[in-house]
């Protein structure tokens, strides 16, 4: 029984070696490429969103706006007041 157990263990080790070798050679490159493509598309989406946000935030030079935040966290562009330019007198 000792020899049968040893041969069986040896066969399991050899089988696992070839299974992991197959996975490492064929499956892992596919998974890595898929992950890289997903990460690249996420980064491109994030960059597009950031550019759109920057374009929306561009305003005329010298124009001042006041943005209020409501209780729900939504930003509103309401005319809450006028900008007053002043000089400090000493």
PAZAPA-4460 file (N, C-alpha, C; in steps of 0.05 Angstrom, whole numbers, plus 32768, in hexadecimal, padded with zeros to 4 digits):
% residues 90
    n_x    n_y    n_z   ca_x   ca_y   ca_z    c_x    c_y    c_z   seq   type   mol
   8010   7FE8   8000   8000   8000   8000   8011   8019   8000     1      X     A
   8029   8018   800A   803A   802F   800B   8043   8038   7FEF     2      X     A
   8049   8024   7FDE   8052   802A   7FC3   803B   8035   7FB2     3      X     A
   8022   802B   7FB6   800B   8034   7FA7   8005   8051   7FAF     4      X     A
   8007   8058   7FC8   8003   8074   7FD1   8018   8087   7FC6     5      X     A
   8031   807D   7FC5   8047   808E   7FBA   8042   8093   7F9D     6      X     A
   803B   807F   7F8D   8037   8082   7F70   801F   8094   7F6B     7      X     A
   800A   8091   7F7B   7FF2   80A2   7F78   7FF9   80BF   7F7E     8      X     A
   8009   80C4   7F93   8011   80DF   7F9A   8022   80EB   7F84     9      X     A
   8035   80DB   7F7A   8046   80E4   7F64   8036   80EB   7F4B    10      X     A
   8022   80DB   7F44   8011   80E1   7F2D   8001   80FB   7F32    11      X     A
   7FF7   80FF   7F4A   7FE9   8118   7F50   7FFB   8131   7F4D    12      X     A
   8014   812E   7F56   8027   8144   7F54   802D   814A   7F37    13      X     A
   8031   8135   7F27   8037   8139   7F0A   801E   8145   7EFC    14      X     A
   8006   813C   7F03   7FEE   8146   7EF6   7FEA   8164   7EFD    15      X     A
   7FEE   816B   7F17   7FEB   8187   7F1F   8000   8198   7F11    16      X     A
   8018   818E   7F0E   802D   819D   7F01   8025   81A4   7EE4    17      X     A
   801B   8191   7ED5   8013   8196   7EBA   7FFA   81A7   7EB8    18      X     A
   7FE8   81A5   7ECB   7FD0   81B6   7ECB   7FD8   81D3   7ED0    19      X     A
   7FEA   81D8   7EE4   7FF3   81F3   7EE9   8004   81FE   7ED2    20      X     A
   8013   81ED   7EC5   8023   81F5   7EAF   8011   81FE   7E98    21      X     A
   7FFB   81EF   7E93   7FE8   81F6   7E7E   7FDA   8210   7E85    22      X     A
   7FD2   8213   7E9E   7FC4   822C   7EA6   7FD7   8243   7EA4    23      X     A
   7FF0   8240   7EAC   8003   8256   7EAA   800A   825D   7E8D    24      X     A
   8009   824B   7E7B   8011   8250   7E60   7FFA   825B   7E4F    25      X     A
   7FE1   8251   7E53   7FCB   8259   7E41   7FB6   826A   7E4F    26      X     A
   7FAF   8264   7E67   7F99   8272   7E74   7FA2   828D   7E80    27      X     A
   7FB8   828E   7E8E   7FC1   82A6   7E9B   7FC6   82BD   7E88    28      X     A
   7FD4   82B9   7E71   7FD7   82D0   7E5E   7FBC   82DB   7E55    29      X     A
   7FA8   82CA   7E51   7F8E   82D3   7E49   7F81   82E4   7E5F    30      X     A
   7F83   82DB   7E78   7F78   82EA   7E8F   7F86   8305   7E93    31      X     A
   7FA0   8305   7E90   7FB0   831D   7E93   7FA8   8331   7E7D    32      X     A
   7FA6   8328   7E64   7F9F   833A   7E4E   7F83   8345   7E52    33      X     A
   7F71   8334   7E5B   7F55   833E   7E60   7F55   8353   7E76    34      X     A
   7F64   834E   7E8B   7F66   8362   7EA1   7F72   837C   7E98    35      X     A
   7F87   837A   7E88   7F94   8393   7E7E   7F81   83A2   7E6C    36      X     A
   7F72   8395   7E5B   7F5E   83A2   7E49   7F49   83B0   7E5A    37      X     A
   7F3F   83A3   7E6F   7F2B   83AF   7E80   7F36   83C7   7E8E    38      X     A
   7F4E   83C5   7E98   7F5B   83DC   7EA6   7F5F   83F3   7E93    39      X     A
   7F68   83ED   7E7B   7F6C   8402   7E67   7F52   8410   7E60    40      X     A
   7F3D   8401   7E5D   7F23   840E   7E56   7F19   841F   7E6E    41      X     A
   7F1D   8416   7E86   7F15   8426   7E9D   7F25   8440   7E9F    42      X     A
   7F3F   843E   7E99   7F4F   8456   7E9A   7F47   846A   7E84    43      X     A
   7F40   8460   7E6D   7F38   8471   7E57   7F1D   847E   7E5D    44      X     A
   7F0B   846F   7E69   7EF1   847B   7E72   7EF5   8490   7E87    45      X     A
   7F07   848B   7E9A   7F0C   849F   7EAF   7F18   84B8   7EA3    46      X     A
   7F2A   84B5   7E8F   7F37   84CC   7E83   7F22   84DC   7E73    47      X     A
   7F10   84CE   7E65   7EFB   84DC   7E56   7EE9   84EC   7E69    48      X     A
   7EE1   84DF   7E7F   7ED1   84ED   7E93   7EDF   8506   7E9E    49      X     A
   7EF9   8503   7EA3   7F08   8519   7EAE   7F0A   8530   7E9A    50      X     A
   7F0E   8529   7E81   7F0F   853E   7E6C   7EF4   854C   7E69    51      X     A
   7EDE   853C   7E69   7EC4   8548   7E68   7EBE   855B   7E7F    52      X     A
   7EC7   8552   7E97   7EC3   8562   7EAF   7ED3   857C   7EAD    53      X     A
   7EEC   857B   7EA3   7EFD   8592   7EA0   7EF1   85A6   7E8B    54      X     A
   7EE6   859B   7E76   7EDA   85AC   7E61   7EC1   85BA   7E6C    55      X     A
   7EB2   85AC   7E7D   7E9A   85B8   7E88   7EA2   85CE   7E9C    56      X     A
   7EB8   85CB   7EAA   7EC0   85DE   7EBE   7ECE   85F6   7EB2    57      X     A
   7ED6   85F5   7E99   7EE3   860C   7E8D   7ECE   8623   7E8C    58      X     A
   7ED7   863A   7E95   7EC5   8651   7E95   7ED5   8668   7E8A    59      X     A
   7EC6   867D   7E84   7ED2   8695   7E79   7EE5   86A0   7E8F    60      X     A
   7EFB   86AC   7E86   7F0D   86B7   7E99   7F01   86CF   7EA6    61      X     A
   7F02   86D1   7EC0   7EF7   86E7   7ECF   7EDA   86E2   7ED8    62      X     A
   7ECD   86CE   7ECE   7EB2   86C8   7ED6   7EB2   86B9   7EF0    63      X     A
   7EA1   86C2   7F03   7EA0   86B5   7F1D   7E85   86A9   7F20    64      X     A
   7E84   8690   7F28   7E6A   8683   7F2E   7E6B   8678   7F4A    65      X     A
   7E54   8676   7F56   7E52   866A   7F71   7E42   8651   7F6F    66      X     A
   7E4D   863B   7F78   7E3E   8622   7F77   7E36   861B   7F94    67      X     A
   7E1C   8616   7F97   7E12   860D   7FB1   7E0D   85EF   7FB0    68      X     A
   7E11   85E3   7FC7   7E0C   85C6   7FC9   7DF3   85C2   7FDA    69      X     A
   7DE0   85B4   7FCE   7DC7   85AF   7FDD   7DCC   859A   7FF2    70      X     A
   7DB8   8595   8003   7DBA   8581   8018   7DBF   8565   800D    71      X     A
   7DB5   8560   7FF5   7DB9   8545   7FE9   7DD4   8542   7FDB    72      X     A
   7DE4   8557   7FDB   7DFE   8556   7FCF   7DFF   855D   7FB1    73      X     A
   7DE9   8567   7FA7   7DE8   856F   7F8B   7DF2   858C   7F88    74      X     A
   7E03   8591   7F75   7E0C   85AC   7F70   7DF9   85BC   7F5F    75      X     A
   7DF4   85D4   7F66   7DE3   85E5   7F57   7DF2   85FF   7F50    76      X     A
   7DEE   8609   7F38   7DFA   8622   7F2F   7DE5   8638   7F32    77      X     A
   7DE2   8641   7F4A   7DCE   8656   7F4F   7DDC   8670   7F52    78      X     A
   7DD0   8686   7F4A   7DDB   86A0   7F4E   7DD6   86A8   7F6B    79      X     A
   7DE9   86A2   7F7C   7DE6   86A7   7F98   7DEF   86C3   7FA0    80      X     A
   7DFD   86D0   7F8F   7E06   86EB   7F95   7E19   86F5   7F80    81      X     A
   7E22   870E   7F84   7E34   871A   7F70   7E50   871B   7F7C    82      X     A
   7E64   871A   7F6B   7E7F   871C   7F73   7E86   873A   7F76    83      X     A
   7E91   8742   7F8C   7E99   875E   7F91   7EB7   875F   7F93    84      X     A
   7EC3   876E   7F81   7EE0   8772   7F81   7EE5   878B   7F93    85      X     A
   7EF8   8788   7FA5   7EFD   879E   7FB7   7F1B   87A0   7FBC    86      X     A
   7F23   87B8   7FC5   7F3E   87BC   7FCE   7F3E   87C1   7FEB    87      X     A
   7F52   87B6   7FF9   7F54   87BA   8016   7F60   87D5   801B    88      X     A
   7F54   87E5   802C   7F5D   8800   8033   7F6A   87FF   804E    89      X     A
   7F83   880A   8051   7F91   8809   806A   7F8F   8823   8078    90      X     A
***
